[in-house]
Amino acid sequence: MKSIKPTVALLVAMSSLFAVTAADAAQPPPQAPRTPKAAAPADLTGQWVSVISEDWRWRMVTPLKGDFANIPVTEAARKVGMQWDPAKDEAAGDQCKGYGAMAVMREPGRFRITWQDESTLKIETDSGQQTRVLHFGEKAPPAGTPATLQGYSIAEWEAPPGGRPNGLAIGVVRGGRVSNTLKVTTTNIKPGYLRKNGIPFGEGAKLTEYFDKFEETDGTEWFVITTLAEDPVYLNAPWLTSLNFKKEKDADRAKWHPTPCSAR
Protein backbone atom coordinates (compact mmCIF):
# COMPACT_ATOMS: atom_id res chain seq x y z
CA MET A 1 0.00 0.00 0.00
CA LYS A 2 2.91 2.33 0.71
CA SER A 3 4.11 2.06 -2.89
CA ILE A 4 0.73 3.32 -4.16
CA LYS A 5 0.75 6.61 -2.24
CA PRO A 6 3.45 8.36 -4.35
CA THR A 7 1.56 7.39 -7.50
CA VAL A 8 -1.69 8.84 -6.20
CA ALA A 9 0.07 12.01 -5.07
CA LEU A 10 1.70 12.31 -8.46
CA LEU A 11 -1.64 11.92 -10.23
CA VAL A 12 -3.23 14.56 -8.00
CA ALA A 13 -0.36 16.95 -8.68
CA MET A 14 -0.54 16.36 -12.44
CA SER A 15 -4.34 16.84 -12.36
CA SER A 16 -3.97 20.16 -10.54
CA LEU A 17 -1.29 21.31 -12.97
CA PHE A 18 -3.50 20.38 -15.94
CA ALA A 19 -6.44 22.31 -14.43
CA VAL A 20 -4.32 25.43 -13.95
CA THR A 21 -2.90 25.15 -17.45
CA ALA A 22 -6.37 24.67 -18.94
CA ALA A 23 -7.69 27.65 -16.99
CA ASP A 24 -4.83 29.79 -18.24
CA ALA A 25 -5.47 28.67 -21.79
CA ALA A 26 -9.13 29.58 -21.46
CA GLN A 27 -8.33 33.22 -20.62
CA PRO A 28 -8.76 35.50 -23.64
CA PRO A 29 -5.63 37.33 -24.78
CA PRO A 30 -5.31 40.92 -23.50
CA GLN A 31 -7.04 43.41 -25.77
CA ALA A 32 -5.29 46.50 -27.05
CA PRO A 33 -6.85 49.75 -25.73
CA ARG A 34 -9.49 51.10 -28.07
CA THR A 35 -8.73 54.35 -29.84
CA PRO A 36 -10.82 57.46 -29.06
CA LYS A 37 -12.52 57.01 -32.42
CA ALA A 38 -13.44 53.38 -31.73
CA ALA A 39 -14.51 54.14 -28.15
CA ALA A 40 -16.65 57.20 -28.97
CA PRO A 41 -20.12 56.77 -27.38
CA ALA A 42 -21.69 59.09 -29.96
CA ASP A 43 -21.11 59.71 -33.65
CA LEU A 44 -20.76 63.43 -34.35
CA THR A 45 -19.52 63.00 -37.90
CA GLY A 46 -21.43 64.38 -40.84
CA GLN A 47 -22.66 67.73 -42.11
CA TRP A 48 -24.56 69.93 -39.67
CA VAL A 49 -26.38 73.23 -40.10
CA SER A 50 -26.68 75.86 -37.39
CA VAL A 51 -30.23 76.56 -36.23
CA ILE A 52 -30.38 80.14 -34.97
CA SER A 53 -32.80 79.86 -32.06
CA GLU A 54 -31.25 82.50 -29.81
CA ASP A 55 -29.24 85.73 -30.20
CA TRP A 56 -30.59 86.15 -33.75
CA ARG A 57 -29.93 89.92 -33.74
CA TRP A 58 -26.22 89.40 -33.01
CA ARG A 59 -25.58 86.30 -35.12
CA MET A 60 -27.46 86.84 -38.37
CA VAL A 61 -26.14 90.38 -38.90
CA THR A 62 -23.03 92.18 -37.69
CA PRO A 63 -24.02 94.27 -34.65
CA LEU A 64 -23.46 98.00 -34.61
CA LYS A 65 -20.35 99.43 -33.00
CA GLY A 66 -20.90 99.74 -29.26
CA ASP A 67 -23.54 97.01 -29.03
CA PHE A 68 -22.17 95.07 -26.04
CA ALA A 69 -25.53 93.69 -24.93
CA ASN A 70 -25.69 90.19 -23.47
CA ILE A 71 -21.91 89.93 -22.90
CA PRO A 72 -20.44 90.67 -19.43
CA VAL A 73 -17.69 92.94 -20.76
CA THR A 74 -15.27 94.98 -18.66
CA GLU A 75 -14.58 98.66 -19.14
CA ALA A 76 -11.36 97.72 -20.92
CA ALA A 77 -13.38 95.72 -23.45
CA ARG A 78 -15.72 98.64 -24.03
CA LYS A 79 -12.79 100.93 -24.80
CA VAL A 80 -11.36 98.48 -27.32
CA GLY A 81 -14.77 97.76 -28.84
CA MET A 82 -15.48 101.44 -29.42
CA GLN A 83 -12.33 101.64 -31.57
CA TRP A 84 -13.53 98.91 -33.95
CA ASP A 85 -12.91 99.80 -37.59
CA PRO A 86 -13.56 97.00 -40.12
CA ALA A 87 -11.68 98.92 -42.83
CA LYS A 88 -8.53 98.82 -40.70
CA ASP A 89 -8.98 95.08 -40.11
CA GLU A 90 -9.31 94.55 -43.86
CA ALA A 91 -6.22 96.64 -44.58
CA ALA A 92 -4.25 94.63 -42.01
CA GLY A 93 -5.49 91.28 -43.33
CA ASP A 94 -7.39 90.64 -40.10
CA GLN A 95 -10.79 89.88 -41.61
CA CYS A 96 -10.90 86.63 -39.63
CA LYS A 97 -10.67 88.11 -36.12
CA GLY A 98 -14.37 87.35 -35.63
CA TYR A 99 -13.93 83.70 -36.69
CA GLY A 100 -11.63 82.44 -33.95
CA ALA A 101 -12.46 79.51 -31.67
CA MET A 102 -14.30 81.84 -29.28
CA ALA A 103 -16.82 82.85 -31.97
CA VAL A 104 -16.74 80.65 -35.06
CA MET A 105 -19.37 78.12 -33.91
CA ARG A 106 -21.81 81.01 -33.48
CA GLU A 107 -21.54 81.86 -37.18
CA PRO A 108 -24.64 80.91 -39.21
CA GLY A 109 -23.69 78.22 -41.68
CA ARG A 110 -22.69 74.60 -42.04
CA PHE A 111 -20.12 72.47 -40.28
CA ARG A 112 -18.51 69.22 -41.37
CA ILE A 113 -17.19 66.92 -38.67
CA THR A 114 -14.83 64.05 -39.51
CA TRP A 115 -12.16 61.97 -37.81
CA GLN A 116 -8.78 63.24 -38.99
CA ASP A 117 -7.18 60.16 -37.42
CA GLU A 118 -7.94 57.71 -34.60
CA SER A 119 -7.39 60.37 -31.89
CA THR A 120 -8.30 63.62 -33.62
CA LEU A 121 -11.72 65.04 -34.49
CA LYS A 122 -11.89 67.78 -37.12
CA ILE A 123 -14.53 70.49 -37.55
CA GLU A 124 -14.64 72.48 -40.80
CA THR A 125 -16.80 75.57 -41.28
CA ASP A 126 -18.11 76.89 -44.56
CA SER A 127 -18.47 80.38 -43.05
CA GLY A 128 -14.95 81.78 -42.87
CA GLN A 129 -13.46 78.47 -44.08
CA GLN A 130 -11.98 77.63 -40.70
CA THR A 131 -10.76 74.28 -39.35
CA ARG A 132 -10.81 73.26 -35.71
CA VAL A 133 -8.86 70.22 -34.49
CA LEU A 134 -9.91 68.44 -31.29
CA HIS A 135 -7.22 66.31 -29.64
CA PHE A 136 -8.18 63.33 -27.46
CA GLY A 137 -5.96 61.79 -24.80
CA GLU A 138 -4.02 64.93 -23.91
CA LYS A 139 -3.96 66.95 -20.70
CA ALA A 140 -2.45 70.20 -21.98
CA PRO A 141 -1.10 71.74 -25.20
CA PRO A 142 2.48 70.63 -25.98
CA ALA A 143 5.14 72.98 -24.66
CA GLY A 144 5.84 75.85 -27.03
CA THR A 145 2.53 75.56 -28.88
CA PRO A 146 1.96 78.93 -30.58
CA ALA A 147 -1.32 80.80 -30.34
CA THR A 148 -3.52 80.44 -33.41
CA LEU A 149 -6.96 81.64 -34.41
CA GLN A 150 -8.53 78.28 -33.49
CA GLY A 151 -6.26 77.66 -30.52
CA TYR A 152 -5.45 74.22 -29.14
CA SER A 153 -8.46 72.07 -28.24
CA ILE A 154 -8.40 69.07 -25.92
CA ALA A 155 -11.43 66.76 -26.02
CA GLU A 156 -12.82 64.10 -23.66
CA TRP A 157 -16.12 62.25 -23.29
CA GLU A 158 -18.09 62.91 -20.12
CA ALA A 159 -21.00 61.19 -18.40
CA PRO A 160 -24.34 63.05 -18.38
CA PRO A 161 -24.96 65.64 -15.65
CA GLY A 162 -25.30 63.87 -12.33
CA GLY A 163 -23.09 60.98 -13.39
CA ARG A 164 -24.13 57.56 -14.68
CA PRO A 165 -27.13 56.36 -12.67
CA ASN A 166 -27.41 52.67 -11.80
CA GLY A 167 -24.14 51.86 -13.56
CA LEU A 168 -25.42 52.74 -17.02
CA ALA A 169 -22.93 53.22 -19.83
CA ILE A 170 -21.56 56.66 -20.59
CA GLY A 171 -24.04 58.80 -22.45
CA VAL A 172 -27.17 56.99 -21.21
CA VAL A 173 -29.51 58.61 -18.70
CA ARG A 174 -32.72 57.44 -17.09
CA GLY A 175 -35.49 56.46 -19.47
CA GLY A 176 -33.05 55.43 -22.22
CA ARG A 177 -32.46 58.97 -23.51
CA VAL A 178 -28.96 59.45 -24.88
CA SER A 179 -26.93 62.46 -23.77
CA ASN A 180 -23.41 61.77 -25.10
CA THR A 181 -21.50 64.79 -23.85
CA LEU A 182 -18.18 65.73 -25.41
CA LYS A 183 -16.19 68.28 -23.39
CA VAL A 184 -13.75 70.46 -25.34
CA THR A 185 -11.32 72.86 -23.65
CA THR A 186 -9.55 75.37 -25.90
CA THR A 187 -6.62 77.62 -24.98
CA ASN A 188 -3.69 79.18 -26.89
CA ILE A 189 -6.16 81.27 -28.90
CA LYS A 190 -4.85 84.23 -30.85
CA PRO A 191 -6.68 87.41 -29.68
CA GLY A 192 -9.74 88.27 -31.72
CA TYR A 193 -13.40 89.20 -31.41
CA LEU A 194 -16.23 87.62 -29.45
CA ARG A 195 -18.52 89.31 -31.96
CA LYS A 196 -17.66 90.75 -35.35
CA ASN A 197 -18.31 94.29 -34.11
CA GLY A 198 -15.00 94.38 -32.29
CA ILE A 199 -15.81 93.06 -28.80
CA PRO A 200 -12.37 91.70 -27.89
CA PHE A 201 -10.91 88.68 -26.18
CA GLY A 202 -7.25 88.49 -25.24
CA GLU A 203 -4.33 86.11 -24.87
CA GLY A 204 -5.56 84.58 -21.62
CA ALA A 205 -8.98 83.62 -22.97
CA LYS A 206 -10.27 80.09 -22.41
CA LEU A 207 -13.23 78.37 -24.04
CA THR A 208 -15.01 75.34 -22.58
CA GLU A 209 -17.65 73.64 -24.71
CA TYR A 210 -20.04 70.76 -24.04
CA PHE A 211 -21.31 68.99 -27.19
CA ASP A 212 -24.51 67.14 -26.29
CA LYS A 213 -26.01 64.93 -29.00
CA PHE A 214 -29.56 63.58 -29.05
CA GLU A 215 -32.06 62.10 -31.49
CA GLU A 216 -35.77 62.72 -32.02
CA THR A 217 -38.26 59.87 -32.34
CA ASP A 218 -38.34 60.37 -36.13
CA GLY A 219 -34.58 59.88 -36.35
CA THR A 220 -33.63 63.56 -36.72
CA GLU A 221 -30.23 64.13 -35.12
CA TRP A 222 -29.21 67.23 -33.19
CA PHE A 223 -26.40 68.44 -31.03
CA VAL A 224 -26.29 71.41 -28.69
CA ILE A 225 -23.09 73.16 -27.67
CA THR A 226 -23.12 74.83 -24.28
CA THR A 227 -20.23 77.29 -24.32
CA LEU A 228 -18.42 78.97 -21.46
CA ALA A 229 -16.07 81.79 -22.48
CA GLU A 230 -13.63 83.19 -19.92
CA ASP A 231 -11.20 86.11 -20.19
CA PRO A 232 -9.41 87.66 -17.19
CA VAL A 233 -9.11 91.07 -18.89
CA TYR A 234 -12.17 91.60 -21.08
CA LEU A 235 -14.90 89.64 -19.26
CA ASN A 236 -15.97 90.33 -15.69
CA ALA A 237 -17.78 86.96 -15.52
CA PRO A 238 -17.93 83.79 -17.65
CA TRP A 239 -20.10 84.27 -20.74
CA LEU A 240 -22.52 81.34 -21.07
CA THR A 241 -24.35 80.60 -24.34
CA SER A 242 -25.92 77.64 -26.16
CA LEU A 243 -25.91 76.77 -29.86
CA ASN A 244 -28.10 74.31 -31.81
CA PHE A 245 -27.13 72.19 -34.82
CA LYS A 246 -29.19 69.81 -36.95
CA LYS A 247 -27.69 66.99 -38.98
CA GLU A 248 -28.28 67.20 -42.72
CA LYS A 249 -28.95 64.36 -45.11
CA ASP A 250 -26.53 63.27 -47.82
CA ALA A 251 -28.64 65.13 -50.39
CA ASP A 252 -27.96 68.36 -48.48
CA ARG A 253 -24.21 68.22 -48.95
CA ALA A 254 -24.60 70.39 -52.06
CA LYS A 255 -25.67 73.22 -49.73
CA TRP A 256 -22.09 73.50 -48.48
CA HIS A 257 -21.03 76.99 -49.47
CA PRO A 258 -17.50 78.01 -48.40
CA THR A 259 -17.19 81.76 -48.01
CA PRO A 260 -14.14 83.75 -46.88
CA CYS A 261 -14.00 85.71 -43.64
CA SER A 262 -15.73 89.07 -43.62
CA ALA A 263 -14.84 91.95 -41.32
CA ARG A 264 -18.28 93.55 -41.77
C-alpha positions in Angstrom: 0.0 0.0 0.0 2.9 2.3 0.7 4.1 2.1 -2.9 0.7 3.3 -4.2 0.8 6.6 -2.2 3.4 8.4 -4.3 1.6 7.4 -7.5 -1.7 8.8 -6.2 0.1 12.0 -5.1 1.7 12.3 -8.5 -1.6 11.9 -10.2 -3.2 14.6 -8.0 -0.4 17.0 -8.7 -0.5 16.4 -12.4 -4.3 16.8 -12.4 -4.0 20.2 -10.5 -1.3 21.3 -13.0 -3.5 20.4 -15.9 -6.4 22.3 -14.4 -4.3 25.4 -14.0 -2.9 25.1 -17.4 -6.4 24.7 -18.9 -7.7 27.7 -17.0 -4.8 29.8 -18.2 -5.5 28.7 -21.8 -9.1 29.6 -21.5 -8.3 33.2 -20.6 -8.8 35.5 -23.6 -5.6 37.3 -24.8 -5.3 40.9 -23.5 -7.0 43.4 -25.8 -5.3 46.5 -27.1 -6.8 49.8 -25.7 -9.5 51.1 -28.1 -8.7 54.4 -29.8 -10.8 57.5 -29.1 -12.5 57.0 -32.4 -13.4 53.4 -31.7 -14.5 54.1 -28.2 -16.7 57.2 -29.0 -20.1 56.8 -27.4 -21.7 59.1 -30.0 -21.1 59.7 -33.7 -20.8 63.4 -34.4 -19.5 63.0 -37.9 -21.4 64.4 -40.8 -22.7 67.7 -42.1 -24.6 69.9 -39.7 -26.4 73.2 -40.1 -26.7 75.9 -37.4 -30.2 76.6 -36.2 -30.4 80.1 -35.0 -32.8 79.9 -32.1 -31.3 82.5 -29.8 -29.2 85.7 -30.2 -30.6 86.2 -33.8 -29.9 89.9 -33.7 -26.2 89.4 -33.0 -25.6 86.3 -35.1 -27.5 86.8 -38.4 -26.1 90.4 -38.9 -23.0 92.2 -37.7 -24.0 94.3 -34.6 -23.5 98.0 -34.6 -20.4 99.4 -33.0 -20.9 99.7 -29.3 -23.5 97.0 -29.0 -22.2 95.1 -26.0 -25.5 93.7 -24.9 -25.7 90.2 -23.5 -21.9 89.9 -22.9 -20.4 90.7 -19.4 -17.7 92.9 -20.8 -15.3 95.0 -18.7 -14.6 98.7 -19.1 -11.4 97.7 -20.9 -13.4 95.7 -23.4 -15.7 98.6 -24.0 -12.8 100.9 -24.8 -11.4 98.5 -27.3 -14.8 97.8 -28.8 -15.5 101.4 -29.4 -12.3 101.6 -31.6 -13.5 98.9 -34.0 -12.9 99.8 -37.6 -13.6 97.0 -40.1 -11.7 98.9 -42.8 -8.5 98.8 -40.7 -9.0 95.1 -40.1 -9.3 94.5 -43.9 -6.2 96.6 -44.6 -4.2 94.6 -42.0 -5.5 91.3 -43.3 -7.4 90.6 -40.1 -10.8 89.9 -41.6 -10.9 86.6 -39.6 -10.7 88.1 -36.1 -14.4 87.3 -35.6 -13.9 83.7 -36.7 -11.6 82.4 -33.9 -12.5 79.5 -31.7 -14.3 81.8 -29.3 -16.8 82.9 -32.0 -16.7 80.6 -35.1 -19.4 78.1 -33.9 -21.8 81.0 -33.5 -21.5 81.9 -37.2 -24.6 80.9 -39.2 -23.7 78.2 -41.7 -22.7 74.6 -42.0 -20.1 72.5 -40.3 -18.5 69.2 -41.4 -17.2 66.9 -38.7 -14.8 64.1 -39.5 -12.2 62.0 -37.8 -8.8 63.2 -39.0 -7.2 60.2 -37.4 -7.9 57.7 -34.6 -7.4 60.4 -31.9 -8.3 63.6 -33.6 -11.7 65.0 -34.5 -11.9 67.8 -37.1 -14.5 70.5 -37.5 -14.6 72.5 -40.8 -16.8 75.6 -41.3 -18.1 76.9 -44.6 -18.5 80.4 -43.0 -15.0 81.8 -42.9 -13.5 78.5 -44.1 -12.0 77.6 -40.7 -10.8 74.3 -39.4 -10.8 73.3 -35.7 -8.9 70.2 -34.5 -9.9 68.4 -31.3 -7.2 66.3 -29.6 -8.2 63.3 -27.5 -6.0 61.8 -24.8 -4.0 64.9 -23.9 -4.0 67.0 -20.7 -2.5 70.2 -22.0 -1.1 71.7 -25.2 2.5 70.6 -26.0 5.1 73.0 -24.7 5.8 75.8 -27.0 2.5 75.6 -28.9 2.0 78.9 -30.6 -1.3 80.8 -30.3 -3.5 80.4 -33.4 -7.0 81.6 -34.4 -8.5 78.3 -33.5 -6.3 77.7 -30.5 -5.5 74.2 -29.1 -8.5 72.1 -28.2 -8.4 69.1 -25.9 -11.4 66.8 -26.0 -12.8 64.1 -23.7 -16.1 62.3 -23.3 -18.1 62.9 -20.1 -21.0 61.2 -18.4 -24.3 63.0 -18.4 -25.0 65.6 -15.6 -25.3 63.9 -12.3 -23.1 61.0 -13.4 -24.1 57.6 -14.7 -27.1 56.4 -12.7 -27.4 52.7 -11.8 -24.1 51.9 -13.6 -25.4 52.7 -17.0 -22.9 53.2 -19.8 -21.6 56.7 -20.6 -24.0 58.8 -22.5 -27.2 57.0 -21.2 -29.5 58.6 -18.7 -32.7 57.4 -17.1 -35.5 56.5 -19.5 -33.1 55.4 -22.2 -32.5 59.0 -23.5 -29.0 59.4 -24.9 -26.9 62.5 -23.8 -23.4 61.8 -25.1 -21.5 64.8 -23.9 -18.2 65.7 -25.4 -16.2 68.3 -23.4 -13.8 70.5 -25.3 -11.3 72.9 -23.7 -9.6 75.4 -25.9 -6.6 77.6 -25.0 -3.7 79.2 -26.9 -6.2 81.3 -28.9 -4.8 84.2 -30.8 -6.7 87.4 -29.7 -9.7 88.3 -31.7 -13.4 89.2 -31.4 -16.2 87.6 -29.4 -18.5 89.3 -32.0 -17.7 90.8 -35.4 -18.3 94.3 -34.1 -15.0 94.4 -32.3 -15.8 93.1 -28.8 -12.4 91.7 -27.9 -10.9 88.7 -26.2 -7.3 88.5 -25.2 -4.3 86.1 -24.9 -5.6 84.6 -21.6 -9.0 83.6 -23.0 -10.3 80.1 -22.4 -13.2 78.4 -24.0 -15.0 75.3 -22.6 -17.7 73.6 -24.7 -20.0 70.8 -24.0 -21.3 69.0 -27.2 -24.5 67.1 -26.3 -26.0 64.9 -29.0 -29.6 63.6 -29.0 -32.1 62.1 -31.5 -35.8 62.7 -32.0 -38.3 59.9 -32.3 -38.3 60.4 -36.1 -34.6 59.9 -36.3 -33.6 63.6 -36.7 -30.2 64.1 -35.1 -29.2 67.2 -33.2 -26.4 68.4 -31.0 -26.3 71.4 -28.7 -23.1 73.2 -27.7 -23.1 74.8 -24.3 -20.2 77.3 -24.3 -18.4 79.0 -21.5 -16.1 81.8 -22.5 -13.6 83.2 -19.9 -11.2 86.1 -20.2 -9.4 87.7 -17.2 -9.1 91.1 -18.9 -12.2 91.6 -21.1 -14.9 89.6 -19.3 -16.0 90.3 -15.7 -17.8 87.0 -15.5 -17.9 83.8 -17.6 -20.1 84.3 -20.7 -22.5 81.3 -21.1 -24.4 80.6 -24.3 -25.9 77.6 -26.2 -25.9 76.8 -29.9 -28.1 74.3 -31.8 -27.1 72.2 -34.8 -29.2 69.8 -37.0 -27.7 67.0 -39.0 -28.3 67.2 -42.7 -28.9 64.4 -45.1 -26.5 63.3 -47.8 -28.6 65.1 -50.4 -28.0 68.4 -48.5 -24.2 68.2 -48.9 -24.6 70.4 -52.1 -25.7 73.2 -49.7 -22.1 73.5 -48.5 -21.0 77.0 -49.5 -17.5 78.0 -48.4 -17.2 81.8 -48.0 -14.1 83.7 -46.9 -14.0 85.7 -43.6 -15.7 89.1 -43.6 -14.8 92.0 -41.3 -18.3 93.6 -41.8 
